[in-house]
Amino acid sequence: MKDCPQAHTSNKSLTTSPLDFSLSAGVCGCCGALRPRYKRLVDNIFPEDPEDGLVKANMEKLTFYALSAPEKLDRIGAYLSERLSRDVARHRYGYVCIAMEALDQLLMACHCQSINLFVESFLKMVRKLLEADKPNLQILGTNSFVKFANIEEDTPSYHRSYDFFVSRFSEMCHSNYEDPDIRTKIRMAGIKGLQGVVRKTVNDELQANIWDPQHMDKIVPSLLFNLQLTDSRVRSPSPLQASEKERESPAKLTERCFRELLGRAAYGNIKNAVTPVLMHLDNHSLWEGKTFAVRCFKIIMYSIQSQHSHLVIQQLLGHVDANSKSSATVRAGIVEVLLEAAGIAASGSVGPTVLEVFNTLLRHLRLSVDYELTGSYNCTNIGTKIIKEHEERQLQEAVIRTIGSFANTLPTYQRSEVMLFIMGKIPIPGMHPMLPSTGSGPEGNRMIQVMLLKSLRQVTCGFQTTNMLTALPNSFLDPLLSFALLEDAEIRLLVLEILVSLIDRHNNLPKFSTIFIISDISVLKLKVDKCSRQDNLFMKKHAQHLYRHIYLCSKEQSSVQPHFEKLYSLLALISMELANEEVVVDLIRVALALQDLALSSEEMLPVYSRCAVHALSSAYLNLISQLTTVPAFCQHVHEVIEMRQKESPCLLPEDVFIENPKIPKTLEKLEGELLFQQAKITEVLGGSGYNTERLATPYVPQFTDEDRLSKRKSVGETISLQVEVESRNSPEKEEVNENMKIYNPYNQVDSVGMEEQEKEHRRQVVEKFQKAPFEEIAAHCGARATMLQSKLNQIFEITIRPPPSPSGTITSSYGQTQSRSVPVYEMKFPDLCVY
């Protein structure tokens, strides 16, 4: 054992004296003096008692050293990170706070090229704090990160990643901590952290793109989740214990952060920012409530750049298409959001694809009508859903309002195009083909007509143009007027409302919303401008059509008070907007013709309709007499009105157009002073320079095939009408009738039997067209066309003689001379005839 040095050494170590301890301590003290200076400076900032806080004098020394030797900054960060990790593990949270405070001050002071390595250590420490279970550490780490996010770095970073921070801050936004106050603080810290990430990365092209769907799908739903929270659900800190900034609720902070995020979105990032909003509203069924969805998109529309507004509108329209088979409440919610968004975006809402926007809305209007009538979505996997009619009606009204909202953002020329576009979608009898069958039948076509006319009414509301001729071409006005002849009272009323909206350019319509006898029109303060040349051309082209439809609408037995009120408004507005001397004369003739219509016994009008037409005529003549300012005319109208007030008040609007009309059971024959006299009116207006010859001519509307075609209700009736016209114009029938007249002495006796045979023949023809195969009907029509062509050829051969031939005549086989027809291109003309 004595020869073994190791054993000897071990024995000496077992018998160490107190002097040896003092020597070893002195050796350690010497080794501490040999440690790197940056570590000694870092150690010196930590006090013996963490409650004393950061040693500011030593912190200033550390900051000066870091600025003087920036190459040591990364080592300072690594050592601070090491100490912080050790303190976190040992639960010495006071020293943790001191370390983070030191890091924050170093970050604020140092902006050298070596800052990137220091930032890596800093982010590592922030990550360590965010991963801790203690809420205070999470909030501490978030606050440090927010301070860092506000620093503008001088040097770019090529490899830094913020994926962890996006995920962790999003998770904090959804915190469910038991204590409400702490839960609120954690959520607000998460919102601030996301705001910091956005600020740090959105303008740095070298960073990971924060607009990528993988990031937006976390950020946006987290913000929307907190945006839903109201102040009543969140307990804020006591006002006495918190500053103004701390008293802010998560909802308010989220809204500010959300606005900042959207305000930084460029053109190519709008879709990635809006898509998570749509998905969040879908996943949490927030469309049905409408309120929150509308609030979200108000924030979006007010925050993004105005030139990008149409991108949001397009995404909403696409989302409507994607939810075409969702419940009516969901679709109505999306459409309501569209309505609000269009109003905010104003002229930039529609974008370059104007008609596509309206086409999408009209398509969903059509789908809603089909769903309402068929009761199913025509899809096997969701066909069991119960479709509620009132919900579909609410959706239809929302779509119509949205169409009007979009139209209000358009200039006049584009609105005219939209009006034509909608008119082209309406199934119009005799003009546009009916819509393809979708199982809803004729009622579906009628509802489509009503809905599209309501849409057209919304588009024309507030429409003003200086040139009616270009704004209302024949392709729009003719189909519109054809609806005024339909038997459906609702459709006729919509047409009248559209016409009134188009003509009213000075907002005079509210003054004629009701029919009444006014003694002095000056109290109405009407706005009347001189009729322009374009207006004169418009009336010269379309006046007779307007008069005719006013007359025919008045004689419809299904017309009620709103119809007559709109007719009165239409007559009054034409008198003020489009009237010249000739138009005034014609309007007076129309009013007198309406009086004759009410007196006529051939029309078989009910008593209410007769009284209503009399009241309409009297109210309008009272108005037009004051507009012409001819005293004798005004006196005559006033005398007739006074006589009616005494003897027959049922002929005036005050007794007819009320809630309970005072209508007699029968209307006695009217004569004398109760009627407006055309001769008297012609005489008094002739003295003022009006055309007496035209005034003396009673107005008679010209009836055309349009009247009959517009009233048909089925294809069978249309065919029967065509057969009737063809049979009347058939040459064979004329020939037979002539033979009957010549050779049948008992023509009058057998006329009844012939009528019965004709009716039976017509019935068979109609039945054939309704039930026969298409090929047979086509062959029959083709044969009729061939026969007609052959008859025309015979007529042309008889009436048109061939031109004389320059080559002379030829001799036929019978020895007669015939002129030979030579084609023009073979004729030889003299030189003087050719140029």
TAJO-V678043 format. One line per field, one symbol per residue. burial: b if it has 24 or more other ideal C-beta (glycine too) atoms within 12 Angstrom, else e. A space follows every 50 residues. Layout:
burial = ???
This chain:
burial = eeeeeeeeeeeeeeeeeeeeeeeeeeeeeeeeeeeeebbebbbbbbeeee eeebeeebbeebbebbeeebebbbbbbbbbbebbbebbeeeeebbbbbbb bbbbbbbebbebebbbbbbebbbbbbbbbbebeebbbbbbbbbbbbbbbe bebeeebeebbbebbbbbbbbbbbbeeeeeeebbbbbbbbbbbbbbbbbb bbeeeebbbbbeeebbbbbbbbbbbbbbbeeeebebeeeeeeeeeeebbb bebbbbbbbbbbbbbeeebbbbbbbbbbbbbeeeebbbebebbbbbbbbb bbbbeeebbbbbbbbbbbbbeebbbbbbbbbbbbbbbbbbbbbbbeebbb beebbebbbbbbbbbbbbbbbbbbeebeeeeeeeeebeeebbbbbbbbbb bbbbbbbbbbebebbbbbbbbbbbbbbbbbeeebbeeeebebebbbbbbb bbbbbbbbbbbebebeebbebbeeebbbbbbbbbbbebbbbbbbbbbbbb bbbbbeebbebbebbbbbeebeebebeeeebeeebeebbeebbbbbbbbb bbbbbbeebebbbbbbbbbbbbbbbbbbbbeebbbbbbbbbbbbbbbbbe eeeebeebbbbbbbbbbbbbbbbbbbbbebeebbebbbbbbebbeeebbb bbbbbbbeeebebeeebeebeeebbbbbebbbebbeeeebeeeebeebbe beeeebbbbbbbeeeeebbbbbbeeebeeeeeeeeeeeeeeeeeeeeeee eeeeeeeeeeebeebbeebeeeeeeeeeeeeeeeeeeeeeeeeeeeeeee eeeeeeeeeeeeeeeeeeeeeeeeeeeeeeeeeee
